Amino acid sequence: MQANDIRVFVPSKDYQTSQSFYQAMGFKMDPAGDDLAIFTNGACTFFLQRHFNEEFAKNLMLQLIVADIEAAFNVISKIEGFNIRYEPIKSEPWGKVIYLWGPSGELWHVTELNS
């Protein structure tokens, strides 16, 4: 089997809030039905669903690899009006990371890998 892509279905506690949050993050939204939207930034794509399971959402982790962690932090730190939290940039042996909890509890590892 040759895989070409993989897309996650991210749950949303409040569908409209999550849509607005991901657009504030720089993702473009395209509706895919009444209960589903596709979010795209560059070659990265995921689905946002109008479905919420708290246990799943709080255990969901995603890694978003970026070219410039400082630019990513600048965007994240300016997002207001959402129930989110994030930590400062952390250096790791493999690169740098920002831990960002989205409005439904999902954890994003916003990462710049060492070259």
CORCOR-V778091 format. One record per residue. N is the residue number from 1. RES is the residue in one small letter. PHI is phi in degrees with one decimal (999 if undefined). NEAR is the number of other ideal C-beta (glycine too) atoms within 10 Angstrom. D_LAST is the distance of its C-alpha to the last C-alpha in Angstrom with 2 decimals. Layout:
((N,RES,PHI,NEAR,D_LAST) (N,RES,PHI,NEAR,D_LAST))
This chain:
((1,m,999,2,29.27) (2,q,-106.6,3,26.43) (3,a,-87.2,5,24.74) (4,n,-108.1,4,23.53) (5,d,-166.8,7,22.72) (6,i,-141.6,7,23.45) (7,r,-129.2,11,24.92) (8,v,-94.5,13,26.01) (9,f,-104.5,11,29.33) (10,v,-87.3,21,28.96) (11,p,-77.4,22,32.33) (12,s,-134.4,23,33.90) (13,k,-70.9,17,36.52) (14,d,-130.6,15,37.51) (15,y,-56.2,19,36.48) (16,q,-66.4,9,37.00) (17,t,-62.5,17,35.14) (18,s,-64.4,24,32.08) (19,q,-59.0,19,32.23) (20,s,-63.8,16,32.38) (21,f,-60.7,21,29.54) (22,y,-68.5,21,27.07) (23,q,-68.8,13,28.27) (24,a,-63.9,16,27.70) (25,m,-75.1,20,24.07) (26,g,107.0,14,23.81) (27,f,-88.2,20,24.65) (28,k,-91.0,12,27.42) (29,m,-105.8,14,30.27) (30,d,-128.0,9,32.50) (31,p,-61.3,10,35.45) (32,a,-125.9,13,35.81) (33,g,140.8,10,39.18) (34,d,-67.3,8,41.02) (35,d,-119.7,12,38.85) (36,l,-150.8,14,35.44) (37,a,-136.8,23,32.92) (38,i,-103.6,16,29.71) (39,f,-114.3,22,26.86) (40,t,-134.8,12,24.19) (41,n,-144.8,14,21.25) (42,g,63.2,10,19.43) (43,a,-91.2,6,19.17) (44,c,-90.8,14,19.53) (45,t,-139.6,16,23.12) (46,f,-147.3,19,25.23) (47,f,-100.5,14,28.94) (48,l,-112.0,25,30.77) (49,q,-113.6,18,34.08) (50,r,-84.6,16,37.28) (51,h,-154.1,15,37.50) (52,f,-140.8,15,36.94) (53,n,-129.9,12,37.05) (54,e,-56.5,11,36.30) (55,e,-62.7,8,35.37) (56,f,-64.2,13,32.90) (57,a,-59.0,20,31.40) (58,k,-74.7,13,30.94) (59,n,-108.5,11,29.18) (60,l,-80.6,18,26.91) (61,m,-125.4,9,23.19) (62,l,-132.1,15,20.63) (63,q,-113.8,11,16.89) (64,l,-110.6,17,15.90) (65,i,-90.9,13,12.23) (66,v,-119.6,20,11.93) (67,a,-80.3,10,9.97) (68,d,-138.1,10,11.67) (69,i,-65.5,20,12.98) (70,e,-65.0,10,15.59) (71,a,-64.6,12,17.00) (72,a,-63.2,23,17.22) (73,f,-62.6,19,19.03) (74,n,-60.3,10,21.28) (75,v,-65.7,13,22.37) (76,i,-60.2,18,22.90) (77,s,-69.0,11,24.81) (78,k,-96.6,8,27.18) (79,i,-75.7,14,28.24) (80,e,-128.5,7,31.82) (81,g,89.5,9,34.68) (82,f,-126.3,15,33.03) (83,n,-84.9,13,33.35) (84,i,-127.4,20,29.66) (85,r,-147.3,9,27.84) (86,y,-150.3,16,24.36) (87,e,-110.1,10,22.87) (88,p,-61.0,8,21.00) (89,i,-59.3,16,17.23) (90,k,-118.5,11,16.56) (91,s,-86.0,10,13.88) (92,e,-126.6,10,13.11) (93,p,-58.3,5,11.66) (94,w,-97.2,10,9.02) (95,g,156.0,14,8.41) (96,k,-127.2,19,11.28) (97,v,-146.4,21,14.19) (98,i,-116.3,21,17.51) (99,y,-90.6,16,20.33) (100,l,-129.2,21,22.64) (101,w,-96.2,16,26.00) (102,g,-75.2,26,27.50) (103,p,-66.6,18,31.23) (104,s,-106.7,24,32.14) (105,g,98.3,18,30.32) (106,e,-66.1,22,27.28) (107,l,-106.6,15,24.11) (108,w,-100.4,21,20.88) (109,h,-100.3,13,17.56) (110,v,-82.5,22,15.80) (111,t,-127.2,18,12.15) (112,e,-112.9,20,8.90) (113,l,-82.0,14,6.26) (114,n,-62.9,9,3.80) (115,s,-87.3,5,0.00))
